[in-house]
Amino acid sequence: MADKKPGIDQALIRDLANILNDTDLTEIEVEQEDLRIRVSRAGTPVAVSMPAYQAQPAAHAAQPAAVAAPAETSRTSKNAVTAPMVGTAYLAPAPGARPFIEVGTVVKEGQTVLIIEAMKTMNQIPAPRSGKVTEIFVQDAAPVEYGEPLIVIE
């Protein structure tokens, strides 16, 4: 299987940005074959992901569909655990409870590392591998986007 990535249709992105402006929407997402494009208004992440490849890191936009510099190196680490859905991340099982993990915590594969609330459902996010938590990028009760780096497990 070749490692050929399809080109991104910039005209489609411009059309989606125009739809945002015309309809006062804050976000729009389309999927065609193996390409998914999400366009958001300024201040929210713009993400492009291709299922056959590792999810692309989100870039911040000054205007709809504008792309900024790539995120810092640790956030794009192959050991970064990314959000599997859009929602609100919680680092503890209940308000005031001890967090599931802290920097330096050793976790086992399958162990719950945080919770993402999506559509009033609490989704436990398991560690995809065993290792030591070296970074936590998300704060408790913070909104997260699909594919956003949450933690790094080395």
Backbone as CSV, one residue per row, in Angstrom:
resi,resn,N_x,N_y,N_z,CA_x,CA_y,CA_z,C_x,C_y,C_z
1,MET,0.836,-1.172,0.000,0.000,0.000,0.000,0.880,1.234,0.000
2,ALA,0.653,2.162,-0.865,1.482,3.356,-0.989,1.168,4.337,0.131
3,ASP,2.163,5.159,0.502,1.993,6.164,1.531,1.625,7.512,0.913
4,LYS,0.761,7.506,-0.065,0.382,8.726,-0.767,-0.788,9.380,-0.036
5,LYS,-0.611,10.656,0.360,-1.674,11.396,1.015,-2.398,12.218,-0.049
6,PRO,-3.729,12.200,-0.017,-4.471,12.988,-1.004,-4.290,14.478,-0.735
7,GLY,-4.347,15.289,-1.811,-4.244,16.735,-1.662,-5.518,17.280,-1.036
8,ILE,-5.399,18.405,-0.384,-6.549,19.026,0.252,-7.153,20.033,-0.717
9,ASP,-8.447,19.927,-0.940,-9.166,20.796,-1.861,-9.396,22.149,-1.196
10,GLN,-8.541,23.123,-1.537,-8.635,24.443,-0.920,-9.924,25.163,-1.310
11,ALA,-10.436,24.894,-2.497,-11.704,25.505,-2.920,-12.840,25.030,-2.014
12,LEU,-12.811,23.753,-1.636,-13.828,23.220,-0.733,-13.748,23.920,0.619
13,ILE,-12.530,24.123,1.121,-12.358,24.798,2.416,-12.888,26.233,2.333
14,ARG,-12.585,26.923,1.240,-13.100,28.294,1.070,-14.626,28.296,1.019
15,ASP,-15.209,27.336,0.300,-16.670,27.236,0.227,-17.274,27.000,1.610
16,LEU,-16.644,26.137,2.397,-17.136,25.864,3.750,-17.028,27.121,4.621
17,ALA,-15.924,27.852,4.488,-15.755,29.095,5.249,-16.834,30.107,4.852
18,ASN,-17.160,30.174,3.567,-18.216,31.083,3.116,-19.575,30.679,3.675
19,ILE,-19.816,29.372,3.754,-21.069,28.890,4.350,-21.152,29.324,5.808
20,LEU,-20.028,29.236,6.547,-20.007,29.690,7.944,-20.408,31.156,8.025
21,ASN,-19.803,31.982,7.164,-20.096,33.416,7.184,-21.546,33.700,6.801
22,ASP,-22.068,33.010,5.809,-23.428,33.253,5.315,-24.506,32.800,6.298
23,THR,-24.218,31.776,7.097,-25.245,31.191,7.966,-25.044,31.479,9.447
24,ASP,-23.958,32.164,9.812,-23.628,32.445,11.218,-23.397,31.174,12.034
25,LEU,-23.028,30.085,11.375,-22.634,28.871,12.092,-21.249,29.100,12.685
26,THR,-20.882,28.331,13.705,-19.546,28.456,14.282,-18.623,27.349,13.805
27,GLU,-19.202,26.268,13.260,-18.388,25.142,12.826,-19.147,24.333,11.786
28,ILE,-18.401,23.782,10.824,-18.995,22.900,9.821,-17.986,21.810,9.509
29,GLU,-18.468,20.601,9.266,-17.586,19.466,8.990,-18.169,18.661,7.829
30,VAL,-17.292,18.268,6.905,-17.716,17.403,5.802,-16.763,16.228,5.708
31,GLU,-17.278,15.137,5.181,-16.461,13.933,5.012,-16.685,13.415,3.600
32,GLN,-15.565,13.194,2.897,-15.606,12.637,1.552,-14.590,11.519,1.493
33,GLU,-15.047,10.314,1.258,-14.190,9.128,1.224,-13.348,9.069,2.505
34,ASP,-12.004,9.127,2.411,-11.137,9.034,3.589,-10.694,10.389,4.108
35,LEU,-11.317,11.467,3.683,-10.913,12.811,4.083,-12.046,13.470,4.856
36,ARG,-11.730,14.001,6.030,-12.699,14.733,6.832,-12.139,16.127,7.054
37,ILE,-12.948,17.149,6.792,-12.519,18.535,6.957,-13.509,19.237,7.877
38,ARG,-12.968,19.890,8.919,-13.783,20.669,9.844,-13.265,22.094,9.797
39,VAL,-14.168,23.038,9.592,-13.804,24.453,9.557,-14.553,25.127,10.687
40,SER,-13.821,25.902,11.512,-14.413,26.598,12.653,-14.076,28.073,12.585
41,ARG,-14.872,28.865,13.260,-14.599,30.302,13.330,-13.353,30.570,14.162
42,ALA,-12.845,31.801,14.116,-11.624,32.214,14.813,-11.646,31.800,16.283
43,GLY,-10.479,31.357,16.770,-10.335,30.996,18.171,-10.642,29.544,18.482
44,THR,-11.193,28.811,17.527,-11.465,27.395,17.737,-10.597,26.590,16.795
45,PRO,-10.265,25.351,17.144,-9.368,24.556,16.305,-9.956,24.239,14.935
46,VAL,-9.073,24.158,13.962,-9.431,23.680,12.632,-8.695,22.364,12.461
47,ALA,-9.411,21.286,12.208,-8.775,19.975,12.154,-9.031,19.309,10.813
48,VAL,-8.029,18.633,10.319,-8.158,17.808,9.124,-7.612,16.449,9.507
49,SER,-8.402,15.406,9.326,-7.899,14.084,9.676,-8.156,13.118,8.539
50,MET,-7.231,12.189,8.382,-7.354,11.148,7.375,-7.247,9.816,8.104
51,PRO,-8.296,8.987,8.095,-8.317,7.760,8.881,-7.126,6.841,8.649
52,ALA,-6.549,6.828,7.467,-5.439,5.929,7.192,-4.143,6.404,7.846
53,TYR,-4.126,7.619,8.345,-2.930,8.189,8.946,-3.237,8.648,10.356
54,GLN,-2.188,8.970,11.135,-2.343,9.534,12.472,-3.102,10.853,12.341
55,ALA,-4.019,11.139,13.254,-4.781,12.378,13.196,-3.839,13.570,13.178
56,GLN,-4.150,14.554,12.349,-3.327,15.746,12.246,-3.571,16.626,13.457
57,PRO,-2.548,17.301,13.990,-2.760,18.183,15.132,-3.610,19.388,14.728
58,ALA,-4.425,19.848,15.657,-5.257,21.003,15.381,-4.395,22.250,15.304
59,ALA,-4.753,23.175,14.442,-4.063,24.450,14.324,-5.078,25.543,14.634
60,HIS,-4.627,26.640,15.233,-5.537,27.717,15.573,-5.715,28.632,14.377
61,ALA,-6.919,29.136,14.210,-7.240,29.938,13.036,-7.502,31.386,13.413
62,ALA,-6.954,32.318,12.629,-7.251,33.724,12.796,-8.523,34.062,12.023
63,GLN,-8.740,33.426,10.914,-9.938,33.546,10.088,-10.395,32.119,9.806
64,PRO,-11.652,31.911,9.426,-12.064,30.549,9.090,-11.155,29.971,8.012
65,ALA,-10.714,28.751,8.228,-9.896,27.978,7.300,-8.443,28.441,7.219
66,ALA,-8.011,29.399,8.057,-6.604,29.796,8.045,-5.820,28.816,8.902
67,VAL,-4.597,28.502,8.510,-3.792,27.536,9.242,-2.583,28.249,9.835
68,ALA,-2.305,27.977,11.116,-1.175,28.600,11.807,-0.025,27.619,11.908
69,ALA,1.010,27.998,12.648,2.190,27.153,12.828,1.818,25.882,13.576
70,PRO,2.562,24.771,13.377,2.250,23.523,14.060,2.414,23.635,15.575
71,ALA,1.702,22.766,16.300,1.769,22.752,17.759,3.151,22.342,18.225
72,GLU,3.422,22.578,19.506,4.734,22.238,20.034,5.015,20.735,19.922
73,THR,6.281,20.359,19.911,6.720,18.994,19.635,6.102,17.954,20.555
74,SER,6.026,18.216,21.870,5.504,17.210,22.788,4.035,16.895,22.517
75,ARG,3.278,17.849,22.007,1.860,17.617,21.710,1.687,16.751,20.472
76,THR,2.689,16.686,19.624,2.589,15.867,18.423,3.337,14.550,18.590
77,SER,3.778,14.276,19.802,4.497,13.049,20.092,3.657,11.831,19.725
78,LYS,4.336,10.782,19.242,3.616,9.542,18.924,3.038,8.912,20.177
79,ASN,3.490,9.346,21.358,2.993,8.813,22.620,1.859,9.647,23.208
80,ALA,1.431,10.681,22.484,0.327,11.504,22.965,-0.983,10.726,22.842
81,VAL,-1.804,10.817,23.865,-3.137,10.220,23.849,-4.082,11.344,23.441
82,THR,-4.842,11.127,22.380,-5.721,12.167,21.858,-7.177,11.905,22.218
83,ALA,-7.963,12.967,22.189,-9.385,12.869,22.512,-10.111,12.081,21.419
84,PRO,-10.845,11.046,21.790,-11.582,10.264,20.801,-12.921,10.896,20.417
85,MET,-13.266,12.031,21.058,-14.548,12.685,20.801,-14.485,14.127,21.275
86,VAL,-15.479,14.892,20.903,-15.634,16.265,21.370,-16.408,16.215,22.681
87,GLY,-15.999,17.004,23.663,-16.723,17.024,24.928,-15.981,17.825,25.976
88,THR,-16.275,17.538,27.231,-15.633,18.191,28.366,-14.812,17.150,29.112
89,ALA,-13.527,17.440,29.307,-12.627,16.491,29.964,-12.628,16.711,31.470
90,TYR,-12.668,15.618,32.200,-12.578,15.658,33.661,-11.431,14.762,34.089
91,LEU,-10.581,15.275,34.960,-9.401,14.534,35.405,-9.677,13.662,36.621
92,ALA,-10.848,13.843,37.255,-11.202,13.077,38.452,-12.600,12.482,38.267
93,PRO,-12.921,11.425,39.010,-14.231,10.784,38.869,-15.390,11.622,39.407
94,ALA,-15.095,12.602,40.285,-16.128,13.473,40.854,-15.474,14.784,41.284
95,PRO,-16.247,15.865,41.382,-15.670,17.130,41.856,-15.043,16.960,43.240
96,GLY,-13.834,17.435,43.399,-13.134,17.339,44.679,-12.433,16.015,44.915
97,ALA,-12.658,15.021,44.067,-12.013,13.708,44.220,-10.577,13.770,43.701
98,ARG,-9.803,12.798,44.109,-8.418,12.698,43.649,-8.409,12.408,42.138
99,PRO,-7.517,13.076,41.369,-7.459,12.845,39.922,-7.075,11.402,39.588
100,PHE,-7.520,10.932,38.415,-7.155,9.599,37.948,-5.637,9.489,37.795
101,ILE,-5.015,10.539,37.251,-3.570,10.535,36.988,-2.962,11.883,37.334
102,GLU,-1.653,11.879,37.526,-0.847,13.085,37.678,0.425,12.833,36.893
103,VAL,1.190,13.882,36.623,2.473,13.687,35.954,3.319,12.786,36.851
104,GLY,3.874,11.738,36.265,4.676,10.777,37.015,3.926,9.501,37.364
105,THR,2.601,9.499,37.218,1.809,8.304,37.500,2.136,7.218,36.485
106,VAL,2.331,5.993,36.970,2.528,4.851,36.075,1.163,4.208,35.869
107,VAL,0.767,4.072,34.585,-0.541,3.513,34.258,-0.382,2.204,33.498
108,LYS,-1.423,1.386,33.571,-1.460,0.133,32.822,-2.424,0.304,31.658
109,GLU,-2.181,-0.423,30.595,-3.070,-0.385,29.443,-4.490,-0.705,29.890
110,GLY,-5.448,0.121,29.464,-6.845,-0.086,29.822,-7.288,0.659,31.063
111,GLN,-6.339,1.180,31.851,-6.676,1.932,33.060,-7.300,3.274,32.671
112,THR,-8.357,3.695,33.379,-8.992,4.979,33.094,-8.034,6.108,33.449
113,VAL,-7.802,7.018,32.464,-6.892,8.148,32.697,-7.652,9.462,32.841
114,LEU,-8.865,9.527,32.299,-9.734,10.688,32.453,-11.107,10.353,31.913
115,ILE,-12.029,11.283,32.046,-13.395,11.102,31.562,-13.698,12.244,30.594
116,ILE,-14.393,11.931,29.514,-14.897,12.976,28.621,-16.418,12.878,28.623
117,GLU,-17.044,13.989,29.011,-18.502,14.058,28.984,-18.918,14.544,27.601
118,ALA,-19.738,13.755,26.937,-20.261,14.115,25.624,-21.746,13.774,25.602
119,MET,-22.560,14.743,25.298,-24.012,14.554,25.227,-24.554,13.965,26.533
120,LYS,-24.098,14.527,27.640,-24.527,14.146,28.991,-24.194,12.700,29.350
121,THR,-23.227,12.124,28.641,-22.752,10.772,28.933,-21.294,10.858,29.348
122,MET,-20.954,10.215,30.459,-19.578,10.192,30.938,-18.858,9.011,30.297
123,ASN,-17.842,9.306,29.477,-17.087,8.281,28.760,-15.706,8.134,29.388
124,GLN,-15.438,6.974,29.958,-14.120,6.722,30.541,-13.121,6.538,29.408
125,ILE,-11.988,7.233,29.492,-10.948,7.146,28.472,-9.825,6.282,29.027
126,PRO,-9.599,5.103,28.426,-8.566,4.199,28.923,-7.189,4.533,28.348
127,ALA,-6.157,4.160,29.086,-4.785,4.296,28.592,-4.603,3.311,27.444
128,PRO,-4.116,3.759,26.291,-3.939,2.850,25.160,-2.729,1.935,25.313
129,ARG,-1.866,2.261,26.271,-0.660,1.463,26.522,-0.203,1.692,27.962
130,SER,0.620,0.808,28.449,1.201,0.969,29.774,2.377,1.924,29.694
131,GLY,2.629,2.641,30.764,3.767,3.554,30.798,3.594,4.616,31.870
132,LYS,4.471,5.626,31.790,4.490,6.707,32.767,3.910,7.967,32.127
133,VAL,3.008,8.647,32.826,2.426,9.902,32.350,3.496,10.981,32.504
134,THR,3.909,11.569,31.376,4.961,12.590,31.421,4.423,14.001,31.233
135,GLU,3.240,14.137,30.625,2.638,15.455,30.447,1.123,15.326,30.435
136,ILE,0.469,16.359,30.965,-0.989,16.470,30.911,-1.281,17.837,30.296
137,PHE,-1.953,17.848,29.144,-2.205,19.092,28.423,-3.545,19.726,28.769
138,VAL,-4.483,18.952,29.246,-5.848,19.428,29.471,-6.051,19.733,30.954
139,GLN,-6.863,20.740,31.234,-7.221,21.065,32.609,-8.579,20.463,32.930
140,ASP,-8.854,20.277,34.198,-10.125,19.700,34.620,-11.286,20.577,34.160
141,ALA,-12.336,19.943,33.641,-13.562,20.589,33.170,-13.330,21.465,31.934
142,ALA,-12.276,21.174,31.175,-11.971,21.943,29.963,-12.609,21.289,28.747
143,PRO,-13.079,22.093,27.793,-13.606,21.511,26.551,-12.467,20.952,25.709
144,VAL,-12.719,19.837,25.028,-11.725,19.224,24.153,-12.354,18.925,22.803
145,GLU,-11.521,18.922,21.779,-11.935,18.622,20.417,-11.451,17.231,20.033
146,TYR,-12.086,16.632,19.060,-11.659,15.334,18.547,-10.214,15.444,18.063
147,GLY,-9.371,14.498,18.474,-7.980,14.462,18.032,-7.045,15.362,18.807
148,GLU,-7.551,16.143,19.745,-6.713,17.040,20.535,-5.850,16.227,21.494
149,PRO,-4.544,16.513,21.577,-3.689,15.801,22.535,-4.132,16.090,23.974
150,LEU,-4.245,15.036,24.774,-4.681,15.178,26.169,-3.530,14.953,27.134
151,ILE,-2.813,13.839,26.936,-1.702,13.479,27.815,-0.637,12.767,26.987
152,VAL,0.552,12.604,27.582,1.603,11.807,26.956,1.947,10.669,27.912
153,ILE,1.955,9.449,27.383,2.357,8.262,28.147,3.617,7.713,27.485
154,GLU,4.727,7.757,28.194,6.014,7.263,27.666,6.228,5.836,28.115
